[in-house]
Amino acid sequence: MHVVVLGSAAGGGFPQWNCNCHNCLRVRQGDSALTARQQSSIAISSDGERWLLCNASPDIRAQIAATPELHPRRGPRDTGIAEVLLMDGQIDHASGLLSLREGCPFDVWCTPNVHEDLSSGFPLFPMLEHWQGGLSWQRIGIDQEHHDARFEVPSCPGLVFTAVALTSNAPPYSPRRGSPTPGDNIGLLIEDTRDGRSLFYAPGLGLVDDETRAWLARADCVLVDGTLWHDDELQRAGVGRATGRDMGHLALAGEHGLLETLDALPESTRRILIHINNTNPILDEGSSERAELRRHDIEVSYDGMRITP
């Protein structure tokens, strides 16, 4: 299994274009302790040639340019991206599909909830029908009892995907905003049937229940939500009033924070954070919070990172 982190930041990227918080100011000033990051997305492949794009961020064009594996190589018009999978319907995870319109038709894997939101509140599916047939929806099943759904993606032979319903939040343009239902946000357990290695990917994680803990514990490597250090971080930074829980993201620190969950995983589990907000102090490699992660043996992903679970 090959995994490339195309973008490691949360929505808005780092620095965020309209943000002058402490972190964004310092990275613009060229502080070597902080590194600019694009909005969250990864690419997965079983053969290193055909790639499944997991989330299509608004930064997708720059991400493709920075990733040789995704460049056109076999003809005048070509791409290494074979299919797309959406973890949710958030604008920072789906709007990059607009920039891929020249490559349509694309198969897009997502749950019925996500397909509904991207056909109505933010109607990407209808809009892109005007480009060579647009997007072909491939259904990811999630039932109402939070049972898992296993499926295979044609471009990734040898990999088996399991969709896990997560507690997070629906997009602002969804009728389920504030009262999400199973399928608004998923995690993925990706298992390589050839070597038995596995990755659990969850860039949006608002709550860790017993079922989610069990899925995390099954994986050799977890690549999970590192959005905020404190639940009230936006308020502390003076850039917003929403809490992490309001947005559907569980903070790392504090009682019952994500650090506690990651600490409880088997010692052999590789633990990596992704989807990091511009206000998060872990972006500063010299911060006490970053030192705390090192003590817990938790890594922070970066753009261009290659992961072999």
Buried (B, 14 or more C-beta within 10 A) or exposed (E): BBBBBBBBBBBBBBBBEEBEBBBBEBBEEEBEEBBBBBBBBBBBBBEEEBBBBBBBBBBBEBBBEBBEBBEEEEEEEEBBBBBBBBBBBBBBBBBBBBBBBEBBEBBBBBBEBBBBBBBEBBEBBEBBBEBEEBBEBBEBEBEEEBEBBEEEBEBBEEBBBBBBBBBBBBBEBBEBBEEBEBBBBBBBBBBBEEEEBBBBBBBBBBEBEEBBEEBBBBBBBBBBBBBBBBBBBBBBBEBBEEBBBBBBBBBBBBEEBBBEBBEEBEEEBBBBBBBBBBBBBBBBBEBEBBEBBEEEEBBBBBBBBEBEB
